[in-house]
Amino acid sequence: MPDLRPWRARLAAAALCAAVASPASAFDELEALPEGPGREESYYSCIACHSFQVVTRQGMSRGMWEDTITLMSERHGMPELQPDEREMVVNYLAEHFPATQATGGSRRGWTNPFAPPQ
């Protein structure tokens, strides 16, 4: 079996460099997010697993946000949101991080490979 210690050290060094070189996103603080109903619910639902910057970069339609929340619950273990909380989160994300944000109207974000053709 090959000795993997040199690779582990390189990987650890690369991870440390990436962490130091990448400044924290302003969106990783709740107060930096746009005000509105569902802000806290959205932030705390998402930040439990990943940076909120991941969310802000998506720019998706309401339907895509719905699909993404379903995917996060079904595939990645995100706790199911109660219907009223889910509605708040989807409304917040669709309003503040829509598909047209900084994209010139082009489609961005995740595409559900199992969705019926539209």
Secondary structure, DSSP 8 states (H G I E B T S, - for coil): ----HHHHHHHHHHHHHHHHHS---GGGSGGGS--STTHHHHHHHHHTTS-HHHHHTT---HHHHHHHHHHHHHHH------HHHHHHHHHHHHHHS-TTTTTTT---S---TTS---
